[in-house]
Amino acid sequence: MDQHDIIPDAAMEGKFSTMEEQLQQERKIFVEKVNEIMDQCQRIVWNLCKQYENVLYRKSGTEEELIFGENTDGEDKTESEQPDNPPVPLMPETPKVISFSGFQWTVNPTSSKWNSDNAFVDEHGKLHLRLSKEDDGWQGALLTSVSKFGFGRYQFHVDARLDKLDPNVTFAMYSQPEHSPDSVAIKFAKWGYGDAEQVSYGMSNRFVNEPFLRTATSVGHRFKLNGPNTTHSFYRKRNSVLFRSQHGHENNNNRYEIFNWNCELPKEIDQQDEYAPVTLGLSLYDGRPPTDGQEVEIVITSFIFHP
């Protein structure tokens, strides 16, 4: 916007007896200009919306009626001519909520990256996450617990050959407070490389009372499973996080370990600041399709939180 469109030029200054009057006139011109621009924007938006008749129109016999009270000829309808039952615009998809392991989980709505149908619980109470090939590309699954958890042991029983995931497929289990960069995560991914480490355990944490200072720490590990059943957990404490993976479905023990790592924190953290939901996700790495072109399904048989 050009400055001279909203501020009087020097020739107008003599018309005002006081500086206050001049400022008032400038404000008036500015408001008028803003209103004009808003009207132009509304017309642009309206013209764009008219291109999507499946959203803005509904069929009533042979007559098309507009949501915003205009007919298809562009003539405004009077109040008496408005339809008795005006059409309702299409609403965004309502988030899908499922029950798994005694907790409620919100499934990410369908988009170019996710598909809400790719996360579901079967008749045995097991959670299925799918990575599927759709007409418009590959879509994964992402869901987050409604409940928030603090210090304690987060345990996941998984039924899948995680050691054989495609290099471009990523499966993650993590906890991250809302509006915070802090996170604790176990992620199965090869980052697009067939010979990369298959699992990484990591966390980022801000120093207490120093929110702009953060440390990020992770460790990777290669492994080979003797079957699809595995247990993965992280134990969040005030000054450390203990990560552990195990063969089979174990419960709060250290039997049949695949790997463990204790990550020490630089300072103790306050649990009140660390309550966070749990998120589970199956997706592509960097948007790259699986190298073998095959769809993927991972089953999580249970999630248990031990305070």
C-alpha positions in Angstrom: 0.0 0.0 0.0 1.4 3.4 -1.0 1.8 5.8 1.9 0.1 8.7 0.0 -3.0 6.6 -0.2 -3.7 6.9 3.5 -1.9 10.1 4.7 -2.8 13.6 3.5 -0.2 15.4 1.5 1.5 18.6 2.5 -1.1 20.7 0.6 -3.8 19.6 3.0 -2.0 20.5 6.2 -3.2 24.1 6.1 -6.8 23.0 6.3 -6.4 21.9 9.9 -6.2 24.3 12.8 -4.6 21.8 15.1 -2.4 18.8 14.9 -5.2 16.7 16.6 -7.6 17.5 13.8 -5.1 16.5 11.2 -4.5 13.2 13.0 -8.2 12.6 13.2 -8.5 13.2 9.5 -5.6 10.8 8.8 -7.2 8.1 10.9 -10.5 8.6 9.1 -8.8 8.2 5.7 -6.9 5.2 7.0 -10.0 3.4 8.2 -11.8 4.1 4.9 -8.9 2.7 3.0 -8.8 -0.4 5.2 -12.5 -1.0 4.7 -12.1 -0.6 1.0 -9.3 -3.2 1.0 -11.4 -5.6 3.1 -14.3 -5.3 0.7 -12.0 -6.1 -2.2 -10.7 -9.2 -0.3 -14.3 -10.3 0.5 -15.2 -10.1 -3.2 -12.1 -12.1 -4.2 -12.9 -14.8 -1.6 -16.5 -14.9 -2.7 -15.5 -15.3 -6.4 -13.1 -18.1 -5.4 -15.8 -19.8 -3.3 -18.3 -19.7 -6.2 -15.9 -22.0 -8.1 -16.6 -24.8 -5.6 -20.3 -25.4 -6.1 -20.2 -28.6 -4.1 -19.5 -26.6 -1.0 -21.5 -23.4 -1.6 -24.5 -24.7 -3.4 -27.2 -27.2 -2.8 -29.8 -28.4 -5.3 -33.4 -27.6 -4.6 -35.4 -29.1 -7.4 -34.0 -27.3 -10.5 -33.0 -24.2 -8.6 -29.6 -23.6 -7.1 -29.5 -21.6 -3.9 -26.5 -20.0 -2.4 -25.5 -20.1 1.2 -24.7 -16.5 1.4 -28.1 -15.3 0.2 -27.4 -14.6 -3.5 -28.9 -16.4 -6.4 -26.9 -17.8 -9.3 -27.7 -14.7 -11.4 -25.8 -12.5 -8.9 -28.9 -10.6 -7.7 -29.4 -10.3 -4.0 -32.3 -12.0 -2.5 -34.7 -10.2 -0.2 -35.1 -11.4 3.4 -38.5 -12.9 2.5 -36.9 -14.9 -0.4 -34.3 -16.6 1.8 -34.8 -20.4 1.9 -36.5 -21.8 5.0 -33.8 -24.4 5.5 -30.5 -22.7 4.4 -27.8 -25.1 3.4 -24.9 -25.7 5.8 -21.3 -25.5 4.6 -19.2 -28.6 4.8 -17.4 -28.8 8.1 -13.9 -30.1 8.8 -13.6 -33.7 9.7 -14.4 -34.3 13.4 -11.3 -35.9 15.0 -11.7 -39.6 15.5 -11.4 -40.9 19.1 -10.6 -44.6 19.8 -10.2 -46.5 23.0 -7.0 -48.5 23.5 -5.4 -50.1 26.6 -7.8 -48.3 28.9 -7.1 -44.8 27.4 -8.7 -42.6 24.9 -6.7 -41.6 21.8 -7.3 -38.9 19.2 -6.5 -39.9 15.7 -5.0 -37.3 13.4 -7.6 -36.2 10.7 -7.1 -37.4 7.1 -4.8 -35.2 5.1 -2.1 -35.6 2.4 0.1 -37.3 5.0 -2.3 -39.1 7.3 -5.5 -41.2 7.0 -7.7 -41.5 10.0 -8.8 -45.0 8.8 -5.3 -46.2 9.2 -5.5 -46.3 13.0 -8.1 -48.7 14.5 -8.6 -51.2 17.3 -9.6 -54.8 16.4 -12.0 -57.1 18.3 -9.1 -58.3 20.5 -8.3 -54.8 21.7 -5.1 -54.5 19.6 -4.2 -51.2 18.0 -3.3 -51.4 14.2 -1.4 -48.6 12.5 -1.2 -48.8 8.7 0.8 -47.0 6.0 -1.2 -47.3 2.8 -1.0 -46.3 -0.8 -3.9 -44.1 -1.8 -4.9 -42.5 -5.1 -3.2 -39.3 -4.1 -0.1 -40.8 -2.5 1.0 -42.6 0.7 -0.8 -42.0 4.0 0.2 -43.1 7.5 -1.4 -43.0 10.9 -0.9 -40.7 13.9 -2.7 -40.7 17.2 -2.2 -39.0 20.6 -3.5 -40.0 24.0 -6.1 -37.7 25.6 -4.5 -38.4 29.0 -1.3 -36.8 30.1 1.4 -38.6 32.0 4.3 -37.6 34.2 7.3 -39.4 35.7 7.0 -43.2 35.4 7.5 -46.1 33.1 6.0 -46.0 29.6 5.7 -49.5 28.2 4.7 -50.6 24.7 4.1 -54.2 23.5 4.6 -54.4 19.7 3.8 -57.2 17.3 5.8 -56.5 14.1 9.2 -57.2 12.6 10.6 -53.8 13.4 14.1 -55.0 12.3 12.8 -55.4 8.8 11.1 -52.0 8.2 11.7 -50.5 4.9 14.5 -47.8 4.9 11.9 -45.1 4.1 9.4 -46.1 6.8 9.4 -44.6 10.3 7.6 -45.8 13.4 7.7 -43.7 16.6 6.5 -43.8 20.2 7.1 -40.6 22.1 6.0 -38.2 24.8 6.1 -34.5 24.4 4.4 -31.7 26.4 2.2 -29.4 24.6 3.8 -26.1 23.5 7.2 -27.4 24.5 10.3 -28.6 22.6 11.0 -31.3 25.2 10.5 -34.9 24.1 11.3 -38.5 24.9 11.2 -40.8 22.0 11.9 -44.3 20.7 12.0 -44.2 16.9 12.4 -47.1 14.4 13.9 -45.7 11.2 16.8 -46.1 8.9 16.5 -42.5 7.6 16.5 -43.6 4.0 19.6 -45.8 4.3 19.4 -49.6 4.2 22.5 -50.1 6.4 21.7 -47.4 9.0 21.0 -48.1 12.7 17.4 -49.4 13.0 16.3 -47.8 16.3 17.2 -44.6 18.1 16.4 -43.6 21.7 16.5 -39.9 22.3 15.3 -37.0 24.2 15.6 -33.2 24.3 15.2 -31.3 27.5 15.5 -27.7 28.6 17.5 -26.7 31.7 15.3 -25.8 34.7 14.6 -22.1 34.8 16.6 -21.6 31.6 14.0 -22.3 28.8 16.3 -21.0 26.0 19.0 -23.6 26.7 18.3 -27.1 25.5 20.3 -30.3 25.2 19.4 -33.0 22.7 20.8 -36.5 23.2 20.2 -39.7 21.3 21.8 -43.1 20.7 21.3 -45.5 17.9 21.4 -49.3 17.8 21.2 -52.2 15.3 19.3 -55.3 16.3 17.9 -58.6 14.9 14.7 -60.0 16.3 13.9 -63.7 16.8 10.2 -63.0 16.3 7.6 -60.2 16.0 6.9 -59.7 19.7 8.9 -57.0 21.4 8.7 -54.7 24.4 9.9 -51.1 24.4 9.9 -48.7 27.3 11.3 -45.5 28.7 11.3 -44.7 32.4 11.1 -40.9 33.0 12.6 -39.7 36.3 13.4 -36.3 37.7 17.0 -36.5 36.6 17.2 -39.3 34.0 15.4 -41.4 31.4 16.0 -45.1 31.1 15.3 -46.6 27.7 15.0 -50.4 27.2 14.0 -52.8 24.4 13.3 -56.5 25.0 12.4 -59.7 23.1 8.9 -60.9 23.8 6.2 -59.2 25.7 7.6 -58.4 29.1 6.2 -56.4 32.0 8.3 -54.1 34.2 11.5 -56.2 34.2 14.8 -56.5 32.4 14.6 -60.0 31.0 15.6 -60.8 27.4 17.1 -57.4 26.8 17.9 -56.2 23.3 19.4 -52.9 24.4 19.2 -50.4 27.3 20.4 -46.8 27.7 20.3 -44.5 30.7 20.3 -40.9 29.7 21.3 -38.5 32.5 19.8 -35.0 32.5 21.9 -32.0 33.2 19.5 -30.8 35.9 16.5 -32.1 37.7 13.2 -31.2 36.2 9.9 -30.4 37.7 7.2 -33.0 37.0 4.5 -30.3 37.0 6.1 -28.9 33.8 6.5 -32.4 32.2 3.0 -33.9 32.1 2.5 -34.9 28.4 0.4 -37.1 26.2 1.8 -40.1 24.4 1.9 -40.1 20.6 2.2 -43.1 18.2 3.0 -42.6 14.5 3.7 -44.6 11.4 4.8 -42.5 8.4 7.3 -42.1 5.6 10.8 -40.7 6.1 11.1 -37.3 4.3 8.0 -38.2 2.2 9.8 -40.9 0.3 7.7 -44.0 -0.6 8.8 -47.4 0.6 11.6 -48.8 -1.6 9.7 -52.1 -2.0 6.4 -50.3 -2.8 4.6 -52.4 -0.1 2.1 -51.2 2.4 3.0 -51.5 6.1 1.1 -52.5 9.2 2.2 -52.5 12.8 0.2 -53.9 15.7 0.6 -52.6 19.2 -1.0 -55.0 21.6 -0.8 -52.8 24.7 0.4 -49.6 26.3 1.0 -49.6 30.1 2.0 -46.7 32.3 3.6 -47.5 35.6 3.8 -44.4 37.9 
